[in-house]
Amino acid sequence: MKVLGINGSPRGKGNTALALGEMQKEFARHGIEMEIVHIGNKAIRGCLACGACSRNRNEKCIIDDDPVNDIVGRMKAADAIVLGSPVHYANIAGTMKSFCDRAFYVAGANYGIFAGKPGAAVVAVRRSGGSNAWSALNYYFTIANMPVAASTYWSIVHGTAAGEATEDAEGLQTVRNAARGIVSLLTGAPAEFEFGARTSFIR
Ligand SMILES: Cc1cc2nc3c(=O)[nH]c(=O)nc-3n(C[C@H](O)[C@H](O)[C@H](O)COP(=O)(O)O)c2cc1C
């Protein structure tokens, strides 16, 4: 089994990457490989609303000069998908929005090529807007007939400078538990979640 994680941050080694890496380690504990692809630093334009994906039904976006079509193929091949984004102005990062709009429009135009694959969202945020961005990512799964993995809280890590999210013990626990939620959906075994970490932010 293989999980594909998508890092929608412009920073390849930022807090979104840290959260995805935490999930990768958790999947490895369960014998599941997770590949992480970094799209947040790529030039990915938004959907043209041209309808070519519905007319052509070839599982491709007509814009073929960026990584979207390659990654759509990898998402189709994966057993589960994790979408990761930093919070930019209380929502997901712009490049990630452009990527998801096109990838999921192609999936819908081709009779739901991601249907049935478990999905989980993770976001990185300094202070506020995390749950809105987390919800924004989950809209993609829930329109694509993808079961959303449970966790013990919304899978959000807090930090500003790259790497700072290592201090967010509870946030990291939520992302490890989201990975466990995916494992449960993939294997059919009940999820065994971790509990106990509590992190607040005042300094
Ligand atoms: C353009 C931009 C907008 C941001 N907007 C918000 C925001 O609305 N709320 C917030 O708490 N942090 C905001 N941040 C901070 C990031 O969410 C935070 O630094 C996060 O850890 C970045 O994740 P990354 O390291 O994966 O890029 C913003 C950062 C940038 C660059």
The ligand as an SDF file (V2000), in Angstrom:
LIG
                    3D

 31 33  0  0  0  0  0  0  0  0999 V2000
    1.3100   34.9230    2.5570 C   0  0  0  0  0  0  0  0  0  0  0  0
    1.1860   34.3650    3.9460 C   0  0  0  0  0  0  0  0  0  0  0  0
   -0.0290   34.4550    4.6060 C   0  0  0  0  0  0  0  0  0  0  0  0
   -0.1580   33.9550    5.8900 C   0  0  0  0  0  0  0  0  0  0  0  0
   -1.3910   34.0160    6.4890 N   0  0  0  0  0  0  0  0  0  0  0  0
   -1.5450   33.5350    7.7450 C   0  0  0  0  0  0  0  0  0  0  0  0
   -2.8250   33.5870    8.3840 C   0  0  0  0  0  0  0  0  0  0  0  0
   -3.8350   33.9760    7.8200 O   0  0  0  0  0  0  0  0  0  0  0  0
   -2.9020   33.1260    9.6460 N   0  0  0  0  0  0  0  0  0  0  0  0
   -1.8110   32.6660   10.3400 C   0  0  0  0  0  0  0  0  0  0  0  0
   -1.9570   32.3020   11.5070 O   0  0  0  0  0  0  0  0  0  0  0  0
   -0.6010   32.5420    9.7390 N   0  0  0  0  0  0  0  0  0  0  0  0
   -0.4450   32.9660    8.4660 C   0  0  0  0  0  0  0  0  0  0  0  0
    0.7730   32.8510    7.8290 N   0  0  0  0  0  0  0  0  0  0  0  0
    1.8680   32.1320    8.5290 C   0  0  0  0  0  0  0  0  0  0  0  0
    1.9790   30.6550    8.0750 C   0  0  0  0  0  0  0  0  0  0  0  0
    0.7270   30.0090    8.0950 O   0  0  0  0  0  0  0  0  0  0  0  0
    2.9400   29.8800    8.9790 C   0  0  0  0  0  0  0  0  0  0  0  0
    4.2220   30.4880    8.9650 O   0  0  0  0  0  0  0  0  0  0  0  0
    3.0720   28.4280    8.6020 C   0  0  0  0  0  0  0  0  0  0  0  0
    3.8500   27.7400    9.5600 O   0  0  0  0  0  0  0  0  0  0  0  0
    3.7040   28.2760    7.2310 C   0  0  0  0  0  0  0  0  0  0  0  0
    3.8110   26.8960    6.8860 O   0  0  0  0  0  0  0  0  0  0  0  0
    5.0410   26.4060    5.9600 P   0  0  0  0  0  0  0  0  0  0  0  0
    6.2790   26.5100    6.8130 O   0  0  0  0  0  0  0  0  0  0  0  0
    4.6970   25.0110    5.5830 O   0  0  0  0  0  0  0  0  0  0  0  0
    5.0590   27.3340    4.7860 O   0  0  0  0  0  0  0  0  0  0  0  0
    0.9410   33.3410    6.5420 C   0  0  0  0  0  0  0  0  0  0  0  0
    2.1650   33.2340    5.8680 C   0  0  0  0  0  0  0  0  0  0  0  0
    2.2930   33.7330    4.5830 C   0  0  0  0  0  0  0  0  0  0  0  0
    3.6090   33.5940    3.8480 C   0  0  0  0  0  0  0  0  0  0  0  0
  1  2  1  0
  2  3  1  0
  2 30  2  0
  3  4  2  0
  4  5  1  0
  4 28  1  0
  5  6  2  0
  6  7  1  0
  6 13  1  0
  7  8  2  0
  7  9  1  0
  9 10  1  0
 10 11  2  0
 10 12  1  0
 12 13  2  0
 13 14  1  0
 14 15  1  0
 14 28  1  0
 15 16  1  0
 16 17  1  0
 16 18  1  0
 18 19  1  0
 18 20  1  0
 20 21  1  0
 20 22  1  0
 22 23  1  0
 23 24  1  0
 24 25  2  0
 24 26  1  0
 24 27  1  0
 28 29  2  0
 29 30  1  0
 30 31  1  0
M  END
$$$$
